């Protein structure tokens, strides 16, 4: 599957490991940076989504979405574990839920680019709601190797567990060109809806303008 992610905000929160151990399947070892676990909220806009060799499907190719994720490493391969993913298109949400065995759901959302700001608004569903606006406040650059930023974003697979089986989907895109970001959250109950209490209410923020992405079919992570 190919798609383009646009106007991506990364809002990273440190979280105590014991909180996440209750929420992440035991088959997936939690990853830490200097002994600290992190959870990230990622709102963005998807465009030109299509299967390889096929054109984008009208009415399904472009939509806002967000995900809530943490970081794991299995057999030396760092990856992402998603607690929840929302798409502003019901068909895309349903298709991704079936194809990738991920906790996707449909949510009505609005995404607007107004002057220098991205305005992102979602309805409230399952106790979760995100109302925010954000913008870049720096020029883009690659994360320094070995830095926290590099550890957070340079991961090229996702993991999930279905019926006790660990599954993996590889993700291909160029290394992230990150920009420092500024954001204001008018309503943000995404973490509390999952019973995740961050160690700090102030997130580490990054922005990326665009990423052209290929996502490979899901496979067993462990034979």
VMD Tcl script that draws the C-alpha trace (Angstrom):
set ca {
  {0.00 0.00 0.00}
  {1.20 3.51 -0.83}
  {0.10 6.76 0.76}
  {1.36 10.23 1.62}
  {1.27 11.59 5.16}
  {0.99 15.39 5.39}
  {1.38 17.97 8.16}
  {2.38 15.43 10.77}
  {2.58 16.44 14.42}
  {4.47 14.24 16.88}
  {3.48 14.93 20.49}
  {5.74 12.73 22.64}
  {5.01 12.05 26.32}
  {7.19 10.17 28.83}
  {5.20 7.45 30.61}
  {6.12 5.13 33.48}
  {6.94 1.64 32.28}
  {4.63 -0.04 34.78}
  {1.64 1.76 33.25}
  {2.42 0.53 29.74}
  {3.21 -3.02 30.85}
  {-0.48 -3.41 31.65}
  {-1.50 -2.29 28.13}
  {1.11 -3.76 25.77}
  {1.00 -7.51 24.97}
  {3.65 -9.41 26.91}
  {5.06 -10.81 23.65}
  {6.31 -7.31 22.75}
  {9.17 -6.03 24.96}
  {8.82 -2.33 25.70}
  {11.64 -0.14 24.46}
  {13.13 2.66 26.56}
  {15.47 5.58 26.03}
  {17.68 6.19 29.05}
  {15.27 3.99 30.99}
  {12.16 5.97 30.02}
  {9.18 4.76 27.96}
  {7.42 7.15 25.60}
  {3.92 7.40 24.11}
  {3.25 9.59 21.08}
  {0.07 11.16 19.71}
  {0.32 11.70 15.94}
  {-2.34 13.70 14.02}
  {-1.85 14.03 10.26}
  {-3.60 14.06 6.90}
  {-3.42 11.08 4.53}
  {-3.53 11.67 0.77}
  {-3.24 9.55 -2.38}
  {-3.75 6.26 -0.57}
  {-3.80 3.33 -2.98}
  {-2.69 -0.23 -3.48}
  {0.49 -0.72 -5.48}
  {-0.19 -0.69 -9.20}
  {-3.65 0.80 -8.78}
  {-4.92 4.41 -8.78}
  {-6.30 6.04 -5.61}
  {-9.89 5.06 -4.86}
  {-12.25 8.09 -5.04}
  {-13.73 8.90 -1.64}
  {-11.15 6.79 0.18}
  {-7.77 8.27 -0.73}
  {-7.72 11.48 1.34}
  {-8.67 11.88 4.99}
  {-7.41 13.09 8.38}
  {-6.40 10.69 11.08}
  {-4.40 10.19 14.24}
  {-2.70 7.39 16.11}
  {-1.50 6.75 19.63}
  {1.61 4.64 19.84}
  {4.49 3.43 21.94}
  {7.81 1.80 21.18}
  {8.89 -1.83 21.27}
  {11.79 -3.94 20.03}
  {11.45 -7.58 19.02}
  {14.47 -9.72 18.17}
  {16.60 -6.62 17.77}
  {14.20 -4.89 15.35}
  {12.74 -1.66 16.78}
  {9.15 -0.88 15.88}
  {5.89 0.75 16.84}
  {2.95 -0.63 18.80}
  {-0.36 1.15 18.28}
  {-2.84 1.49 21.13}
  {-5.39 3.09 18.85}
  {-5.75 4.54 15.36}
  {-8.55 6.71 13.99}
  {-9.35 7.60 10.40}
  {-11.78 10.19 9.09}
  {-12.97 7.73 6.45}
  {-14.98 4.69 7.55}
  {-13.94 2.53 4.60}
  {-10.25 3.23 5.15}
  {-10.61 2.50 8.87}
  {-12.42 -0.78 8.26}
  {-10.01 -1.87 5.53}
  {-6.91 -1.16 7.63}
  {-8.43 -2.90 10.65}
  {-8.95 -6.08 8.62}
  {-5.75 -5.93 6.54}
  {-3.35 -5.11 9.37}
  {-5.16 -6.45 12.45}
  {-4.91 -3.03 14.06}
  {-7.27 -1.24 16.50}
  {-8.59 1.16 13.87}
  {-11.90 2.96 14.17}
  {-13.78 5.64 12.28}
  {-14.09 9.11 13.75}
  {-15.47 12.30 12.23}
  {-12.61 14.82 11.93}
  {-11.79 18.18 10.40}
  {-8.38 19.25 9.12}
  {-7.62 22.76 7.88}
  {-4.50 24.67 6.93}
  {-5.10 28.27 7.97}
  {-2.20 30.63 7.33}
  {0.73 29.11 9.25}
  {-1.38 26.81 11.43}
  {-2.80 23.33 11.01}
  {-6.19 23.06 12.75}
  {-7.16 19.52 13.71}
  {-10.53 18.73 15.27}
  {-12.16 15.41 16.08}
  {-15.49 14.44 17.51}
  {-15.58 12.73 20.89}
  {-15.80 8.96 20.70}
  {-14.97 6.27 23.26}
  {-13.99 9.08 25.60}
  {-11.32 10.29 23.17}
  {-11.20 13.72 21.57}
  {-8.49 15.86 20.04}
  {-8.88 19.58 19.34}
  {-5.63 21.35 18.60}
  {-3.72 23.63 16.30}
  {-0.02 23.46 15.54}
  {2.73 24.82 13.34}
  {6.40 24.47 12.53}
  {8.81 26.91 14.17}
  {12.09 25.82 12.56}
  {13.64 24.60 9.35}
  {13.72 20.82 8.74}
  {16.68 18.62 9.60}
  {17.52 14.96 10.14}
  {17.58 13.73 13.72}
  {21.06 13.26 15.15}
  {22.01 9.59 15.29}
  {21.56 8.21 18.79}
  {19.44 11.14 19.96}
  {16.01 10.82 21.56}
  {14.46 12.23 18.38}
  {16.19 9.59 16.28}
  {15.08 6.84 18.68}
  {11.47 8.02 18.58}
  {10.90 8.42 14.86}
  {13.37 6.25 12.96}
  {11.39 3.01 13.18}
  {10.37 1.12 10.10}
  {7.86 -1.50 11.15}
  {4.73 -1.89 13.22}
  {3.88 -4.78 15.51}
  {0.53 -6.11 16.58}
  {-0.72 -9.28 18.27}
  {-3.74 -11.21 17.01}
  {-4.97 -14.39 18.69}
  {-1.65 -14.67 20.50}
  {0.39 -14.43 17.28}
  {2.88 -11.58 16.87}
  {2.54 -9.88 13.47}
  {4.71 -7.31 11.75}
  {4.25 -4.93 8.80}
  {7.33 -3.20 7.40}
  {7.13 0.50 6.57}
  {9.34 2.23 3.99}
  {9.96 5.96 3.67}
  {12.88 8.38 3.64}
  {14.37 9.35 7.02}
  {12.24 11.95 8.76}
  {12.99 15.62 8.18}
  {11.87 17.00 11.52}
  {11.02 20.56 12.47}
  {10.49 21.97 15.91}
  {6.82 22.60 16.56}
  {4.46 24.72 18.58}
  {1.01 23.40 19.51}
  {-2.00 24.36 21.56}
  {-4.33 21.60 22.75}
  {-7.84 22.86 23.40}
  {-9.07 19.34 24.21}
  {-6.93 16.22 24.43}
  {-8.35 13.14 26.12}
  {-6.59 10.58 23.93}
  {-4.27 9.30 26.64}
  {-6.77 9.43 29.49}
  {-9.26 7.44 27.38}
  {-6.67 4.64 27.40}
  {-5.87 5.02 31.11}
  {-2.40 6.32 30.27}
  {-1.10 8.99 32.64}
  {1.97 10.77 31.28}
  {4.86 11.65 33.56}
  {4.74 15.18 32.11}
  {1.80 17.16 30.76}
  {4.12 19.07 28.42}
  {4.95 16.99 25.34}
  {8.09 17.08 23.26}
  {6.85 18.37 19.89}
  {8.01 17.77 16.33}
  {6.48 18.50 12.95}
  {7.10 16.97 9.53}
  {5.71 18.42 6.31}
  {5.36 15.21 4.31}
  {6.31 11.56 4.04}
  {5.67 9.30 1.07}
  {5.11 5.87 2.54}
  {4.91 2.24 1.48}
  {3.42 -0.26 3.90}
  {4.04 -3.93 3.21}
  {1.55 -6.73 3.94}
  {1.45 -8.03 7.46}
  {3.39 -11.22 8.24}
  {4.25 -13.36 11.24}
  {7.01 -11.66 13.18}
  {8.21 -14.89 14.76}
  {8.23 -18.19 12.89}
}
mol new
graphics top color blue
foreach p $ca { graphics top sphere $p radius 0.5 }
foreach p [lrange $ca 0 end-1] q [lrange $ca 1 end] { graphics top cylinder $p $q radius 0.2 }
display resetview
